[in-house]
Amino acid sequence: MDAKLDAASFKDLLVRTELHRQINDDQKLQGMLDHADFLYTAWDGDKVVGYVRGLTDYADVIYIADLAVDADYRHQGIARHLLGMVQDQLGQTLHTVLWASLYAKDFYAKIGFTKDSRGYVKNPQHLDPADWTV
């Protein structure tokens, strides 16, 4: 885990990434950081500009919960590098699964991911669908 990233910095980064996430609940944001199995971040000096976080069983599968880069830092290879860190640290032989935002839907195919139509999502009833789109 990256000790530098706290809930306030995370909230600020989420706004700058333009991901639609619920950012009005600091306890939830802190839980997202505290309970991820992995969290890798990208920094420009003391400003966090990107992150990837997710869950894994360390044997078969990696679930990418979020991968996002500050809008002002996109197209510099940061997202690709963050995903590379996940594979370097957790293993090249594990399946990597994610749900792409609309903004990044074509990015993943360019870096070796295969689109699969077998996936499903069940959102909590109180969740605004806009919280999971870009």
DSSP file (Angstrom, degrees, kcal/mol; ACC not computed):
  #  RESIDUE AA STRUCTURE BP1 BP2  ACC     N-H-->O    O-->H-N    N-H-->O    O-->H-N    TCO  KAPPA ALPHA  PHI   PSI    X-CA   Y-CA   Z-CA
    1    1 A M              0   0    0      0, 0.0     2,-0.8     0, 0.0    39,-0.1   0.000 360.0 360.0 360.0 154.2    0.0    0.0    0.0
    2    2 A D    >   -     0   0    0      1,-0.1     3,-1.2    31,-0.1    38,-0.0  -0.856 360.0-163.4-100.3 108.5    1.1    3.6   -0.6
    3    3 A A  T 3  S+     0   0    0     -2,-0.8    -1,-0.1     1,-0.3     0, 0.0   0.709  82.2  68.1 -65.8 -20.7    1.2    5.4    2.8
    4    4 A K  T 3  S+     0   0    0      1,-0.1     2,-0.8    -3,-0.1    -1,-0.3   0.789  80.5  85.0 -70.1 -27.7    1.3    8.8    1.1
    5    5 A L    <   +     0   0    0     -3,-1.2     2,-0.2     4,-0.1    -3,-0.1  -0.664  57.5 173.9 -87.3 111.5   -2.2    8.6   -0.3
    6    6 A D     >  -     0   0    0     -2,-0.8     4,-2.7     1,-0.0     5,-0.2  -0.580  47.8 -94.9-106.2 173.8   -4.9    9.7    2.3
    7    7 A A  H  > S+     0   0    0      1,-0.2     4,-2.7     2,-0.2     5,-0.2   0.861 122.7  51.7 -59.6 -38.8   -8.6   10.2    1.7
    8    8 A A  H  > S+     0   0    0      2,-0.2     4,-2.2     1,-0.2    -1,-0.2   0.926 113.3  43.6 -66.3 -44.2   -8.3   13.9    1.0
    9    9 A S  H  > S+     0   0    0      2,-0.2     4,-2.5     1,-0.2    -2,-0.2   0.887 113.8  52.2 -66.4 -38.5   -5.6   13.4   -1.6
   10   10 A F  H  X S+     0   0    0     -4,-2.7     4,-2.7     2,-0.2    -2,-0.2   0.927 109.0  49.8 -62.8 -45.8   -7.6   10.5   -3.1
   11   11 A K  H  X S+     0   0    0     -4,-2.7     4,-1.9     1,-0.2    -2,-0.2   0.926 111.2  49.0 -58.8 -46.4  -10.7   12.6   -3.3
   12   12 A D  H  X S+     0   0    0     -4,-2.2     4,-1.9     1,-0.2    -1,-0.2   0.913 111.6  49.5 -60.5 -43.5   -8.8   15.4   -5.0
   13   13 A L  H  X S+     0   0    0     -4,-2.5     4,-2.0     1,-0.2     5,-0.2   0.916 106.4  55.6 -63.6 -42.8   -7.3   12.9   -7.5
   14   14 A L  H  X>S+     0   0    0     -4,-2.7     4,-0.9     1,-0.2     5,-0.9   0.899 107.8  49.4 -57.3 -40.9  -10.7   11.4   -8.3
   15   15 A V  H ><5S+     0   0    0     -4,-1.9     3,-0.6     1,-0.2    -1,-0.2   0.922 112.3  47.9 -62.7 -43.3  -12.0   14.8   -9.2
   16   16 A R  H 3<5S+     0   0    0     -4,-1.9    55,-2.8     1,-0.2    -2,-0.2   0.729 107.6  55.3 -72.8 -22.0   -9.0   15.5  -11.5
   17   17 A T  H 3<5S-     0   0    0     -4,-2.0    -1,-0.2    53,-0.3    52,-0.2   0.686 102.2-133.9 -81.0 -17.4   -9.3   12.1  -13.2
   18   18 A E  T <<5 +     0   0    0     -4,-0.9     2,-0.3    -3,-0.6    -3,-0.1   0.618  53.9 147.1  69.8  15.3  -12.9   12.8  -14.1
   19   19 A L      < -     0   0    0     -5,-0.9     2,-1.1     1,-0.1    -1,-0.3  -0.602  53.4-123.9 -72.5 141.7  -14.0    9.4  -12.9
   20   20 A H        +     0   0    0    113,-1.0     2,-0.3    -2,-0.3   113,-0.2  -0.786  52.4 147.2 -90.7 102.5  -17.5    9.5  -11.5
   21   21 A R        -     0   0    0     -2,-1.1     2,-0.7   111,-0.1   111,-0.1  -0.940  59.2 -96.0-131.6 154.2  -17.2    8.2   -8.0
   22   22 A Q        +     0   0    0     -2,-0.3     3,-0.2     1,-0.2    -2,-0.0  -0.612  48.6 166.4 -71.1 112.2  -19.0    9.0   -4.8
   23   23 A I        +     0   0    0     -2,-0.7    -1,-0.2     1,-0.1    -8,-0.1   0.320  53.4  83.6-112.9   6.8  -16.6   11.4   -3.2
   24   24 A N  S    S+     0   0    0      1,-0.2     2,-0.5     2,-0.0    -1,-0.1   0.349  78.1  73.3 -92.7   7.9  -18.9   12.9   -0.5
   25   25 A D     >  -     0   0    0     -3,-0.2     4,-2.3     1,-0.1     3,-0.3  -0.848  55.7-176.8-125.6  94.5  -18.2   10.0    2.0
   26   26 A D  H  > S+     0   0    0     -2,-0.5     4,-2.5     1,-0.2     5,-0.2   0.831  85.1  56.2 -61.0 -33.4  -14.7   10.3    3.5
   27   27 A Q  H  > S+     0   0    0      2,-0.2     4,-2.2     1,-0.2    -1,-0.2   0.907 108.2  47.6 -66.0 -40.6  -15.1    7.0    5.4
   28   28 A K  H  > S+     0   0    0     -3,-0.3     4,-2.3     2,-0.2    -2,-0.2   0.933 111.6  50.5 -64.1 -46.1  -15.9    5.2    2.2
   29   29 A L  H  X S+     0   0    0     -4,-2.3     4,-1.5     1,-0.2    -2,-0.2   0.916 111.1  48.4 -59.1 -43.8  -12.9    6.7    0.4
   30   30 A Q  H  X S+     0   0    0     -4,-2.5     4,-3.2     1,-0.2    -1,-0.2   0.895 110.1  52.5 -64.6 -38.9  -10.6    5.7    3.3
   31   31 A G  H  X S+     0   0    0     -4,-2.2     4,-2.4     1,-0.2    -1,-0.2   0.874 104.0  56.6 -63.3 -37.4  -12.1    2.2    3.2
   32   32 A M  H  < S+     0   0    0     -4,-2.3     4,-0.4     1,-0.2    -1,-0.2   0.875 114.7  39.4 -60.7 -36.5  -11.3    2.0   -0.5
   33   33 A L  H >< S+     0   0    0     -4,-1.5     3,-0.6    -5,-0.2    -2,-0.2   0.919 117.3  47.6 -76.7 -46.4   -7.7    2.7    0.3
   34   34 A D  H 3< S+     0   0    0     -4,-3.2    -2,-0.2     1,-0.2    -3,-0.2   0.820 115.6  42.0 -68.1 -32.6   -7.4    0.6    3.4
   35   35 A H  T 3< S+     0   0    0     -4,-2.4    -1,-0.2    -5,-0.2     2,-0.2   0.389  83.1 110.1-105.2   4.1   -9.0   -2.5    2.1
   36   36 A A    <   -     0   0    0     -3,-0.6    19,-0.2    -4,-0.4     3,-0.1  -0.554  65.0-139.5 -72.1 143.3   -7.5   -2.8   -1.4
   37   37 A D  S    S+     0   0    0     17,-1.9     2,-0.3     1,-0.2    18,-0.2   0.803  87.5  15.2 -72.5 -28.5   -5.0   -5.7   -1.7
   38   38 A F  E     +A   54   0A   0     16,-1.5    16,-1.8     2,-0.0     2,-0.3  -0.997  60.2 179.6-145.6 150.7   -2.8   -3.4   -3.8
   39   39 A L  E     -A   53   0A   0     -2,-0.3     2,-0.4    14,-0.2    14,-0.2  -0.907   5.6-179.8-150.6 117.2   -2.5    0.3   -4.5
   40   40 A Y  E     -A   52   0A   0     12,-2.6    12,-2.3    -2,-0.3     2,-0.3  -0.965  10.6-167.4-120.6 139.4    0.1    1.8   -6.8
   41   41 A T  E     -A   51   0A   0     -2,-0.4     2,-0.4    10,-0.2    10,-0.3  -0.856  16.4-141.6-127.2 158.4    0.3    5.5   -7.4
   42   42 A A  E     -A   50   0A   0      8,-2.4     7,-3.2    -2,-0.3     8,-1.3  -0.970  23.5-166.6-118.9 136.5    2.0    7.9   -9.7
   43   43 A W  E     -A   48   0A   0     -2,-0.4     2,-0.5     5,-0.3     5,-0.2  -0.928  24.7-159.0-127.5 146.2    3.4   11.2   -8.5
   44   44 A D  E >  S-A   47   0A   0      3,-3.0     3,-1.6    -2,-0.4     2,-0.5  -0.900  80.5 -55.0-117.1  96.0    4.6   14.5  -10.0
   45   45 A G  T 3  S-     0   0    0     -2,-0.5     0, 0.0     1,-0.2     0, 0.0  -0.592 122.4 -19.0  66.5-121.5    6.6   15.8   -7.1
   46   46 A D  T 3  S+     0   0    0     -2,-0.5     2,-0.6    -3,-0.1    -1,-0.2   0.241 119.6  96.0-101.1  13.4    4.2   15.9   -4.1
   47   47 A K  E <  S-A   44   0A   0     -3,-1.6    -3,-3.0   -34,-0.0     2,-0.4  -0.912  70.9-137.2-106.7 121.1    1.1   15.7   -6.3
   48   48 A V  E     +A   43   0A   0     -2,-0.6    -5,-0.3    -5,-0.2     3,-0.1  -0.623  27.0 172.8 -75.2 131.2   -0.5   12.3   -6.9
   49   49 A V  E     +     0   0A   0     -7,-3.2    21,-3.4    -2,-0.4     2,-0.3   0.436  57.4   8.2-122.3  -4.5   -1.5   12.1  -10.6
   50   50 A G  E     -AB  42  69A   0     -8,-1.3    -8,-2.4    19,-0.3     2,-0.3  -0.981  55.8-176.3-169.0 161.9   -2.6    8.5  -11.0
   51   51 A Y  E     -AB  41  68A   0     17,-2.4    17,-2.4    -2,-0.3     2,-0.4  -0.990  13.3-159.7-159.9 156.6   -3.4    5.3   -9.3
   52   52 A V  E     +AB  40  67A   0    -12,-2.3   -12,-2.6    -2,-0.3     2,-0.3  -0.987  21.2 170.4-136.0 135.8   -4.4    1.7   -9.7
   53   53 A R  E     +AB  39  66A   0     13,-2.1    12,-2.0    -2,-0.4    13,-1.8  -0.981  10.3 128.5-142.5 154.4   -6.0   -0.3   -6.9
   54   54 A G  E     -AB  38  64A   0    -16,-1.8   -17,-1.9    -2,-0.3   -16,-1.5  -0.967  43.6 -85.4-177.4-166.1   -7.6   -3.7   -6.7
   55   55 A L  E     + B   0  63A   0      8,-2.1     8,-3.6    -2,-0.3     2,-0.3  -0.890  33.8 172.2-126.8 151.5   -8.1   -7.1   -5.1
   56   56 A T  E     - B   0  62A   0     -2,-0.3     6,-0.2     6,-0.2    -2,-0.0  -0.992  38.2-144.8-155.8 157.6   -6.3  -10.4   -5.7
   57   57 A D        -     0   0    0      4,-1.6     5,-0.1    -2,-0.3    -1,-0.1   0.369  45.4-130.8 -99.3   0.7   -6.1  -14.0   -4.4
   58   58 A Y  S    S+     0   0    0      3,-0.5     4,-0.1     1,-0.1    -2,-0.0   0.557  93.8  62.8  63.6  10.5   -2.3  -13.9   -5.3
   59   59 A A  S    S-     0   0    0      2,-0.3    -1,-0.1    32,-0.0     3,-0.1   0.635 118.1  -3.7-128.9 -38.9   -2.7  -17.2   -7.1
   60   60 A D  S    S+     0   0    0      1,-0.3    35,-3.1    34,-0.1     2,-0.4   0.685 114.0  33.7-130.5 -38.6   -5.1  -17.0  -10.0
   61   61 A V  E     - c   0  95A   0     33,-0.2    -4,-1.6    35,-0.0    -3,-0.5  -0.963  43.3-162.6-140.0 145.9   -6.8  -13.6  -10.5
   62   62 A I  E     -Bc  56  96A   0     33,-2.9    35,-3.0    -2,-0.4     2,-0.6  -0.992  13.9-157.4-119.9 128.4   -6.3   -9.9  -10.1
   63   63 A Y  E     -Bc  55  97A   0     -8,-3.6    -8,-2.1    -2,-0.4     2,-0.8  -0.942   8.0-149.2-107.7 118.1   -9.3   -7.6  -10.1
   64   64 A I  E     -Bc  54  98A   0     33,-3.0    35,-0.6    -2,-0.6   -10,-0.3  -0.777  16.1-179.5 -85.1 113.4   -8.6   -4.0  -11.0
   65   65 A A  E     -     0   0A   0    -12,-2.0     2,-0.3    -2,-0.8   -11,-0.2   0.899  68.1  -0.8 -78.9 -43.4  -11.1   -1.9   -9.1
   66   66 A D  E     +B   53   0A   0    -13,-1.8   -13,-2.1     2,-0.0     2,-0.3  -0.996  51.3 178.1-148.5 142.8   -9.8    1.5  -10.5
   67   67 A L  E     +B   52   0A   0     -2,-0.3     2,-0.3   -15,-0.2   -15,-0.2  -0.927  27.3 155.2-139.9 119.1   -7.2    2.7  -12.8
   68   68 A A  E     -B   51   0A   0    -17,-2.4   -17,-2.4    -2,-0.3     2,-0.4  -0.998  25.9-161.6-150.6 149.7   -7.2    6.5  -13.3
   69   69 A V  E     -B   50   0A   0     -2,-0.3   -19,-0.3   -19,-0.2     5,-0.1  -0.993  39.7 -96.1-132.3 137.3   -4.9    9.3  -14.3
   70   70 A D    >   -     0   0    0    -21,-3.4     3,-2.5    -2,-0.4     4,-0.3  -0.236  38.1-121.9 -45.8 132.4   -5.3   13.0  -13.8
   71   71 A A  G >  S+     0   0    0    -55,-2.8     3,-0.8     1,-0.3    -1,-0.1   0.807 112.2  56.7 -54.2 -32.8   -6.8   14.4  -17.0
   72   72 A D  G 3  S+     0   0    0      1,-0.2    -1,-0.3   -56,-0.2    -2,-0.1   0.570 109.3  46.5 -76.3  -7.9   -3.8   16.8  -17.4
   73   73 A Y  G <  S+     0   0    0     -3,-2.5     3,-0.5   -24,-0.2     5,-0.4   0.259  83.7 123.6-117.2   9.3   -1.4   13.9  -17.3
   74   74 A R    <   +     0   0    0     -3,-0.8    -3,-0.0    -4,-0.3    -4,-0.0  -0.233  61.5  34.2 -70.6 162.3   -3.0   11.5  -19.7
   75   75 A H  S    S+     0   0    0      1,-0.1    -1,-0.2     0, 0.0     0, 0.0   0.784  87.6 102.8  64.8  31.5   -1.3   10.1  -22.8
   76   76 A Q  S    S-     0   0    0     -3,-0.5    -2,-0.1     0, 0.0    -1,-0.1   0.272  99.5-101.7-120.2   6.5    2.1    9.9  -21.1
   77   77 A G  S  > S+     0   0    0      3,-0.0     4,-2.2     4,-0.0     5,-0.2   0.548  84.3 126.7  86.8   7.7    2.1    6.2  -20.4
   78   78 A I  H  > S+     0   0    0     -5,-0.4     4,-2.7     2,-0.2     5,-0.2   0.938  73.4  46.5 -66.0 -47.7    1.2    6.5  -16.8
   79   79 A A  H  > S+     0   0    0      1,-0.2     4,-2.4     2,-0.2     5,-0.2   0.918 113.4  49.6 -61.8 -43.3   -1.7    4.1  -16.9
   80   80 A R  H  > S+     0   0    0      1,-0.2     4,-2.1     2,-0.2    -1,-0.2   0.906 112.0  48.9 -60.9 -42.1    0.3    1.5  -18.8
   81   81 A H  H  X S+     0   0    0     -4,-2.2     4,-2.1     2,-0.2    -2,-0.2   0.911 109.4  51.5 -65.7 -42.7    3.1    1.9  -16.3
   82   82 A L  H  X S+     0   0    0     -4,-2.7     4,-1.7     1,-0.2    -2,-0.2   0.919 111.0  47.6 -61.8 -43.6    0.8    1.4  -13.3
   83   83 A L  H  X S+     0   0    0     -4,-2.4     4,-2.2     1,-0.2    -1,-0.2   0.880 109.3  54.9 -64.4 -36.6   -0.7   -1.7  -14.8
   84   84 A G  H  X S+     0   0    0     -4,-2.1     4,-2.8     1,-0.2    -1,-0.2   0.872 104.4  54.1 -62.2 -37.1    2.9   -2.9  -15.5
   85   85 A M  H  X S+     0   0    0     -4,-2.1     4,-2.5     2,-0.2     5,-0.3   0.904 106.5  52.2 -63.0 -41.1    3.6   -2.4  -11.8
   86   86 A V  H  X S+     0   0    0     -4,-1.7     4,-2.8     1,-0.2     5,-0.4   0.956 113.9  42.2 -59.9 -50.4    0.7   -4.6  -10.9
   87   87 A Q  H  X S+     0   0    0     -4,-2.2     4,-2.0     1,-0.2    -2,-0.2   0.889 114.3  51.5 -66.6 -38.5    1.8   -7.4  -13.1
   88   88 A D  H  < S+     0   0    0     -4,-2.8    -1,-0.2    -5,-0.2    -2,-0.2   0.898 118.9  36.4 -63.5 -39.8    5.5   -7.0  -12.1
   89   89 A Q  H  < S+     0   0    0     -4,-2.5    -2,-0.2    -5,-0.2    -1,-0.2   0.834 128.0  32.3 -83.5 -34.1    4.6   -7.2   -8.4
   90   90 A L  H  < S-     0   0    0     -4,-2.8    -3,-0.2    -5,-0.3    -2,-0.2   0.651 118.7 -86.4-102.9 -17.8    1.8   -9.8   -8.5
   91   91 A G    ><  -     0   0    0     -4,-2.0     3,-0.6    -5,-0.4    -1,-0.2  -0.063  14.0-117.7 121.2 140.3    2.8  -12.0  -11.3
   92   92 A Q  T 3  S+     0   0    0      1,-0.2    -1,-0.1    -4,-0.1    -4,-0.1   0.599 107.0  62.6 -79.2 -13.0    2.6  -12.3  -15.1
   93   93 A T  T 3  S+     0   0    0     -6,-0.1     2,-0.2    -3,-0.1    -1,-0.2   0.461  79.9  98.6 -97.7  -1.2    0.6  -15.6  -14.9
   94   94 A L  S <  S-     0   0    0     -3,-0.6   -33,-0.2    -7,-0.1     2,-0.2  -0.597  79.7-111.3 -85.2 147.3   -2.5  -14.3  -13.1
   95   95 A H  E     -c   61   0A   0    -35,-3.1   -33,-2.9    -2,-0.2     2,-0.5  -0.569  29.7-149.2 -70.4 138.1   -5.7  -13.5  -14.9
   96   96 A T  E     -c   62   0A   0     -2,-0.2     2,-0.4   -35,-0.2   -33,-0.2  -0.965  16.7-175.9-115.3 124.2   -6.4   -9.7  -14.8
   97   97 A V  E     +c   63   0A   0    -35,-3.0   -33,-3.0    -2,-0.5     2,-0.3  -0.927   9.8 156.4-121.6 140.3  -10.0   -8.7  -14.8
   98   98 A L  E     -c   64   0A   0     -2,-0.4     2,-0.6   -35,-0.2   -33,-0.1  -0.982  39.3-126.0-155.6 166.3  -11.4   -5.1  -14.9
   99   99 A W        -     0   0    0    -35,-0.6     2,-0.2    -2,-0.3    -2,-0.0  -0.969  34.8-140.8-117.0 112.1  -14.4   -3.1  -15.9
  100  100 A A        -     0   0    0     -2,-0.6     5,-0.1     5,-0.1     2,-0.1  -0.471   9.5-125.7 -78.8 140.9  -13.4   -0.3  -18.2
  101  101 A S        -     0   0    0     -2,-0.2     4,-0.5     1,-0.1     3,-0.4  -0.386  31.6-107.6 -70.4 161.7  -14.9    3.2  -18.0
  102  102 A L  S >  S+     0   0    0      1,-0.2     3,-0.8     2,-0.2     4,-0.2   0.868 120.5  57.5 -59.7 -35.4  -16.4    4.5  -21.2
  103  103 A Y  T 3  S+     0   0    0      1,-0.2     3,-0.3     2,-0.1    -1,-0.2   0.873 116.1  33.4 -62.6 -37.5  -13.4    6.9  -21.5
  104  104 A A  T >> S+     0   0    0     -3,-0.4     4,-1.1     1,-0.2     3,-0.7   0.240  80.4 116.3-105.1  12.8  -10.9    4.0  -21.5
  105  105 A K  T <4 S+     0   0    0     -3,-0.8     4,-0.4    -4,-0.5    -1,-0.2   0.794  85.0  37.7 -58.3 -31.4  -12.9    1.3  -23.3
  106  106 A D  T 3> S+     0   0    0     -3,-0.3     4,-1.1    -4,-0.2    -1,-0.3   0.653 101.7  75.2 -92.9 -17.2  -10.5    1.1  -26.2
  107  107 A F  H <> S+     0   0    0     -3,-0.7     4,-0.8     1,-0.2     3,-0.4   0.914  90.9  54.4 -59.9 -45.8   -7.3    1.6  -24.2
  108  108 A Y  H ><>S+     0   0    0     -4,-1.1     5,-2.5     1,-0.3     3,-0.8   0.855 103.1  54.6 -65.2 -37.0   -7.2   -1.9  -22.8
  109  109 A A  H >45S+     0   0    0     -4,-0.4     3,-1.2     1,-0.2    -1,-0.3   0.863 103.5  58.3 -62.5 -34.5   -7.4   -3.6  -26.1
  110  110 A K  H 3<5S+     0   0    0     -4,-1.1    -1,-0.2    -3,-0.4    -2,-0.2   0.736 108.2  45.8 -67.4 -22.0   -4.4   -1.6  -27.2
  111  111 A I  T <<5S-     0   0    0     -3,-0.8    -1,-0.2    -4,-0.8    -2,-0.2   0.147 130.9 -82.4-112.8  20.3   -2.3   -3.1  -24.4
  112  112 A G  T < 5S+     0   0    0     -3,-1.2    -3,-0.2     1,-0.3     2,-0.2   0.459  81.7 133.5 104.3   0.7   -3.3   -6.7  -24.6
  113  113 A F      < -     0   0    0     -5,-2.5     2,-0.5    -6,-0.1    -1,-0.3  -0.563  45.6-138.9 -81.8 150.1   -6.6   -7.1  -22.9
  114  114 A T        -     0   0    0     -2,-0.2     2,-0.2     2,-0.0    -5,-0.0  -0.930  15.5-124.5-110.3 131.2   -9.4   -9.0  -24.5
  115  115 A K        -     0   0    0     -2,-0.5     2,-0.4     2,-0.0     0, 0.0  -0.539  29.3-166.4 -72.6 138.1  -13.0   -7.8  -24.4
  116  116 A D    >   -     0   0    0     -2,-0.2     3,-0.6     1,-0.1    -1,-0.0  -0.994  21.0-158.3-132.8 131.0  -15.3  -10.4  -23.0
  117  117 A S  T 3  S+     0   0    0     -2,-0.4    -1,-0.1     1,-0.2    -2,-0.0   0.409  78.3  83.8 -88.1   2.7  -19.1  -10.4  -23.1
  118  118 A R  T 3   +     0   0    0      2,-0.0    -1,-0.2     0, 0.0     2,-0.1   0.467  65.9 110.9 -87.1   0.4  -19.6  -12.8  -20.1
  119  119 A G    <   -     0   0    0     -3,-0.6     2,-0.3     2,-0.0   -20,-0.0  -0.389  43.4-172.5 -80.8 153.5  -19.3  -10.2  -17.4
  120  120 A Y        -     0   0    0     -2,-0.1     2,-0.4     2,-0.0    -2,-0.0  -0.963   7.5-159.5-138.8 155.0  -22.1   -8.9  -15.2
  121  121 A V        -     0   0    0     -2,-0.3     2,-0.5     2,-0.0    -2,-0.0  -0.999   3.8-166.4-135.6 138.2  -22.4   -6.2  -12.6
  122  122 A K        -     0   0    0     -2,-0.4     3,-0.1     0, 0.0    -2,-0.0  -0.954  16.8-161.0-124.2 111.1  -24.9   -5.8   -9.8
  123  123 A N        -     0   0    0     -2,-0.5     2,-0.0     1,-0.1    -2,-0.0  -0.580  28.7 -99.0 -88.4 150.0  -24.9   -2.3   -8.3
  124  124 A P    >   -     0   0    0      0, 0.0     3,-1.8     0, 0.0    -1,-0.1  -0.402  36.7-117.6 -60.4 146.5  -26.3   -1.4   -4.9
  125  125 A Q  T 3  S+     0   0    0      1,-0.3    -2,-0.1    -3,-0.1     0, 0.0   0.830 113.2  54.1 -59.2 -32.4  -29.8    0.0   -5.3
  126  126 A H  T 3  S+     0   0    0      2,-0.1     2,-0.4     0, 0.0    -1,-0.3   0.576  85.0 106.8 -80.2  -6.9  -28.8    3.4   -3.9
  127  127 A L    <   -     0   0    0     -3,-1.8    -4,-0.1     1,-0.1     5,-0.0  -0.587  69.6-133.7 -79.9 126.4  -25.9    3.8   -6.3
  128  128 A D    >   -     0   0    0     -2,-0.4     3,-2.7     1,-0.1     4,-0.3  -0.652  14.2-134.7 -73.0 125.1  -26.4    6.3   -9.1
  129  129 A P  G >  S+     0   0    0      0, 0.0     3,-1.6     0, 0.0    -1,-0.1   0.776 103.6  68.6 -54.4 -25.6  -25.4    4.7  -12.4
  130  130 A A  G >  S+     0   0    0      1,-0.3     3,-1.2     2,-0.2  -110,-0.1   0.725  84.7  70.7 -66.5 -19.6  -23.5    7.9  -13.2
  131  131 A D  G <  S+     0   0    0     -3,-2.7    -1,-0.3     1,-0.3  -109,-0.1   0.638 101.6  45.0 -70.3 -12.3  -21.1    7.1  -10.4
  132  132 A W  G <  S+     0   0    0     -3,-1.6     2,-0.3    -4,-0.3    -1,-0.3   0.067 104.5  72.3-120.3  24.2  -19.7    4.3  -12.5
  133  133 A T    <         0   0    0     -3,-1.2  -113,-1.0  -113,-0.2   -32,-0.1  -0.865 360.0 360.0-130.9 167.3  -19.4    6.0  -15.8
  134  134 A V              0   0    0     -2,-0.3    -1,-0.1  -115,-0.2    -4,-0.1   0.308 360.0 360.0-121.8 360.0  -17.1    8.6  -17.4
